[in-house]
Amino acid sequence: MPIVRLNTAATWSLSAAAAGVLHAGCSGSVSVGSSDPKLSSGKLANTVAEKLASTTGQPKPDIACPEDPAGKVGTTTRCTLTAKEGSTLGVSVKVTSVEGGKINFDIEADETASPARN
């Protein structure tokens, strides 16, 4: 009988269980040090990756955010989590409050992943 080993702790797996944990959501914040706060897409992607990793106990995922969202309550943007095998999961980020130069936001991943492209 062959032995199959799954090392989900070492790689991001977009299984239903992982997606369920991510779907529950989490919150984050970034200090941007400006009276007219705007968050760079790179800083947002890094913060989202760190928060998702700490929430799920998984390694930091590959996150890409396509735009620099304004630090205004209600602003939303969509980021993409890409797993090592190429499947993707959408991640929504919504600004919940702005305190001076600190932008607070909620993070919520989609319920289902898109399969890897062949």
C-alpha positions in Angstrom: 0.0 0.0 0.0 1.5 3.4 -1.0 2.0 6.0 1.7 0.8 9.5 1.0 2.1 12.4 3.0 0.5 15.7 3.2 2.5 18.6 4.6 -0.2 21.3 4.9 1.8 23.2 7.5 4.7 23.8 5.0 2.6 25.0 2.1 -0.5 27.0 1.6 -3.4 24.7 0.8 -6.7 26.1 -0.3 -8.7 23.2 1.0 -12.2 23.7 2.3 -10.9 23.8 5.9 -8.3 26.5 5.2 -10.8 28.5 3.2 -13.3 28.2 6.0 -10.8 29.5 8.5 -10.0 32.4 6.2 -13.6 33.1 5.5 -14.2 33.8 9.2 -12.0 36.9 8.6 -9.6 38.8 10.7 -8.6 42.4 11.1 -5.4 44.4 10.6 -4.0 47.9 10.7 -1.2 49.8 9.1 0.3 53.1 10.2 0.9 55.3 7.1 1.9 58.5 8.9 0.0 61.0 6.8 -2.9 63.3 7.4 -4.3 62.1 4.0 -3.7 58.4 4.5 -3.3 56.1 1.5 -2.1 52.6 1.7 0.4 51.2 -0.8 -0.6 48.0 -2.4 2.7 46.3 -1.4 2.3 47.3 2.3 -1.3 46.1 2.2 -0.4 42.8 0.6 2.4 42.2 3.2 0.1 43.1 6.1 -2.7 40.9 4.8 -0.3 38.0 4.3 1.1 38.4 7.9 -2.4 38.5 9.4 -3.7 35.5 7.5 -0.6 33.5 8.4 -1.0 34.3 12.1 -4.7 33.6 12.0 -4.4 30.2 10.3 -1.1 29.0 11.7 0.2 28.6 8.1 3.3 30.1 6.5 3.0 33.6 5.1 1.1 33.3 1.8 1.7 35.0 -1.5 -0.7 37.9 -1.6 -1.1 40.5 -4.4 -3.2 43.6 -4.1 -3.7 45.5 -7.4 -4.3 49.1 -6.1 -3.4 51.6 -3.4 -6.6 52.0 -1.4 -7.5 55.3 0.2 -7.6 55.5 3.9 -11.3 56.3 4.0 -13.9 54.3 6.0 -15.8 51.9 3.7 -13.1 51.7 1.0 -12.7 48.2 -0.3 -10.2 46.4 -2.4 -9.7 42.9 -3.6 -6.4 41.0 -3.2 -5.5 37.5 -4.4 -3.8 34.7 -2.5 -1.9 32.4 -4.7 -1.0 28.9 -3.4 2.2 27.1 -4.4 0.3 24.8 -6.7 -1.2 27.8 -8.5 -4.7 27.8 -7.1 -6.0 31.3 -6.1 -8.3 32.7 -3.5 -9.9 36.1 -3.5 -9.4 38.2 -0.4 -11.5 41.3 0.4 -10.1 44.2 2.5 -12.4 46.9 3.8 -11.3 50.0 5.7 -13.2 50.1 9.1 -11.6 53.1 10.7 -8.9 55.7 10.3 -7.2 57.1 13.3 -4.7 59.8 12.3 -2.3 58.0 10.1 -3.4 54.5 11.1 -5.7 52.6 8.8 -7.7 49.7 10.3 -9.3 47.2 8.1 -11.1 43.8 8.0 -9.9 40.9 5.9 -12.2 38.2 4.6 -11.3 35.5 2.1 -13.7 34.0 -0.4 -15.3 30.6 0.4 -13.9 28.8 -2.6 -10.7 28.8 -4.4 -10.1 28.9 -8.2 -8.1 25.9 -9.4 -4.6 26.3 -10.8 -4.3 27.0 -14.5 -2.8 24.2 -16.5 
